[in-house]
Each structure stands twice: as structure tokens, then as C-alpha cells.
Amino acid sequence: MTDHQTQDDRIRASQSSVIQRMTADPAACQRTYSTTGEIRTGLACHIEQGRFSATTDLGPAMGGDAAGPSPGFYARSGIVGCVAIGIKMLAVRRGLVLERITVTVETDFDDTALMGLGSNPAGPMKTRVAIGIESNEDSARIAEMVNRALEHDPWFLALRDAQVVEPRLNLTPIATAVDAA
């Protein structure tokens, strides 16, 4: 048995166990994830979710210190990772052997919009998701599986479909020396 087969067997067994738990108690699968970022000085944003952390920043041309990748890097990385992992998960469950999955996300922006200049929106104007797969499996089965995986991919769908986004502001006044006197 190859390392590839051993890894796929472990992935399949883990997913089967999770699917059984989800089927037994779907209500327990409703979750809210909370990720928090904080900026003190400069533009570097220190982000935490559970036991994981990351830093985003902008480069010196925008006033940052390049202490980490831009927020856009993480947004695109999230889509790339989610799509690639989702495809691999479904392929393994279906017994399809994929030697390599490559996902590339390209986003077109008008950078002037970030500064409120011009008439274009600040969000991506167009996004392309390119999926490359190396496999000896039947191409029709691969294409159907990829389409099915995308139908259930949370971050691909978040990118593709409109959703309700609710901004909430919590402003906390800072006590000054005059206030303390």
C-alpha cells in the first residue's frame, strides 16, 4: 500500500466518522465562528481564532511595515485552500485517486477605489478560480465531482453568492487626564 493510499484511507475513515455524527445530530452542527483582529499602532492587524493567529499588514507604499501578508492574501488563500481541500475530501470519499490538485484564484481590482477615487467599487471586479487536477480517473467523473464539491464549498459560495453582512460598531470612549481630574 502506498503512502497516498494510506493517507486517503485515513481521510476516508475520518470523514465517515464525522458524517455519521452529523447525521445522528444535525442540530449540533450549527456553529458560529468568531475571528478577532486588533490594531494598536501602524497598520499591522493581529488576528486570533481559537489556538490560531495571523498578522496582516500592508507594504510601506501604503504606510504599513509589511509585517505580514495583506488581508487580500488571506481571503484568496482561504478560497484556494477551501476549494482544494473540498475537492480532495469528496474525491477520497468517492474512491477517486487525485495525484495533485492545484487551485489558483485571480482577482481583478481597481486599486484607486481603495482610496475612494474613481467610480469603480473597492471590491473585486472579477474573480477567476482555476482548478487543475492530475489524475488517471475518468474525466467526466472528475468534472462531476468537482462541480459537486463546489456546490458545497463554504468559501467558494461566500465568494460567488450574495449574503447578509451585518456591520456593528462598538465605540468605547477613552478616558483622558481631564476626565480623571
Secondary structure, 3 states (H helix, E strand, C coil): CCHHHHHHHHHHHHHHHHHHHHHHCHHHHCCCCCCEEECCCCCCEEEEECCEEEEECCCHHHCCCCCCCCHHHHHHHHHHHHHHHHHHHHHHHCCCCCCEEEEEEEEECCHHHHHCCCCCCCCCCEEEEEEEEECCCCHHHHHHHHHHHHHCCHHHHHHHCCCCCCCCCCCCCCCCHHHHC
